[in-house]
Amino acid sequence: MPVAPSGATRTGEGAAVSRRVPLPLLVVGLCVALPLSLACGAGIGASGVSWGEALRCLWAGLTGGAIAPDEVASYTIVWELRFPRAVLAAVVGAGLAAIGLAVQAMVRNALADPFVLGISSGAAVGANAVIIFGVFGALGVWALSTAAFLSALLAMVLVYSIARTARGLTPLRLVLTGTAMYYGFSAVTTFMVFAAERGEAARSAMMWLLGSLGGASWSSVPIAAGAVLGGLVHLGWSARRLNALAMGDETAAALGVDPGRLRKELFLVSAAVTGAVVAVSGAIGFVGLMVPHAARMLIGADHRRLLAVAPLAGAVLLVWVDILSRVVLAPAELPVGVLTAAVGVPCFVLLMRRRTYTFGGV
């Protein structure tokens, strides 16, 4: 039996919104904006590399071409530092936006985001253990990502074990358990920061907790990109079921969807993707909360349409936020999470003031 899009609200507002911006036009616009944004991410910075040099170095890196001897330093800055950072920002932004959609459907809560499950704060425990105490030091550059991902998986197991009952996972228990574990893990990380003997280690830990792409490299892109791509494929395959789940468990069951099984799938996918992106970028907030709502405002609440727009929008947004984090106080760097909050709060207030927008589309 076909599943009706959850964008068909009682008032019809979702349908009106979805007609406001044609989906193909929006997708094409974002597909054009993303590579342009990546090029800007490679060309904009505080090091003084001119646009011409940056574009030549970027083209040489993409095509394997040669560069002049006097541009070796510029090539290193553009291809080894800026561009992988821009690519990683796009991957993380796409992942957070997509998982934001999944979590909001999973718990049927318009305020939910990828961090409501407590996975991000769990990852922070492992990351801080590396930064402050040198845990997993033998792994070298992989120590931080490995520790953050393993602690995120441990947090996932704890949340799942506590929230699960004989009747399966319920939205309320999942939200309450994730929130409680978030505060618990946050207390552990705060204690670790205060217990740090070196001030620089504490500063690095706080930078990571607020979100930073300063440690990006080509080696950190494949794992995060693979996790995000796998999550997007699963969510795209489950889009119709997400529409049903967003309308409530009884409606989903009547439409032939097992809400308990789907919620387990979404929990595992959300935890894996969140753990992977948080391991390489820290805890970047507001992207997973704001981008899904902004996409719904433009095209309605059908997850088939949302999954074509939200990841692209999240990718473009985070690339530009990362650019701003590097240039606003150059040569110093702002945590990315500070700027996403600075952008997200006023946007969220504007959404709340719009009478034609129903949060969550229901």
Order of alpha helices (4+ residues) and beta strands (2+ residues): alpha-alpha-alpha-alpha-alpha-alpha-alpha-alpha-alpha-alpha-alpha-alpha-alpha-alpha-alpha-alpha
